[in-house]
Amino acid sequence: MFATLTYPLDVIKTNRILQTSLAKEGAERIPREILSLQEKGNLQHGLFRGLLATLIAANIAKQITDKDLPLEAALLGTVVVNPLNIIQVHKQVLHNTVESKTYAQIMKDTMGNRPWRIFTLGLIPTLVRNSILFFGITPAVNGIDYTPVSVLYGLGGILLSHPFEIARVQLQYLDTTSTFGGSLKIIKGVFAIEGLGGLYRGAVPRVLNILPPIVSYASYQRYYYLVSQEQLE
């Protein structure tokens, strides 16, 4: 529920990374960017553009990862929902002069003459990003129940993973030829042109969007850890 309410922050993050009309009109100020989204009409084309693909992806990933092989399931889930992640990025982008494509058009343009691209484009930075984000719940998984520690670990995971989020978004929106895409090449290119600030464009709305769920999940893991310990005793 919370993730749905804060979803507009993810839209803002994507548009900041790609420096779209929304980011420029809002001068990268969250209140102004939210107002700009509201002015676009209904929720589907404004604040919650691309949300349907996100919800479907989350549901599929949950069904796959609720298994006894967490690592293998996580890898499989990431691959399976990759096409929906590509759709989400394209739907989130807001350019005043570019009309939004349909789901079918996005898939057709992404695949080209290589259908497997929908499962591989941007996959590597996604896997690296997710692995680093797991860092954020490490204290709770190991039974450490201290909120400041969870917050610091969660914030660290988000910030360390953000350059790979930059690479993922740029690959899945801009790359029209490669199979996997050059994540490190993008990261080096952004750093060379814009410095460290370029690698953290869109980081503020991303932190506000996913830090609370990470801390909440850490609390859940702590509870699960305590219950497991009691059962062992």
Buried (B, 14 or more C-beta within 10 A) or exposed (E): EEBEEBBBBBBBBBBBBBEBBBBEBBEBEBEEBBEBBEEBEEBEEBBBBBBBBBBBBBEBBEEBBEEEEEEEBBBBBBBBBBBBBBBBBBBBBBEEEEEBBEBEEBBEEBBEEEEEBBBBBBBBBBBBBBEBBBBBBBBBBEEBBEEEBBBEBBBBBBBBBBBBBBBBBBBBBEBEEEEBBBBEEBBEBBBEEEEEEBBBBBBBBBBBBBBBBBBBBBBEBBEEBEEEEEEEE
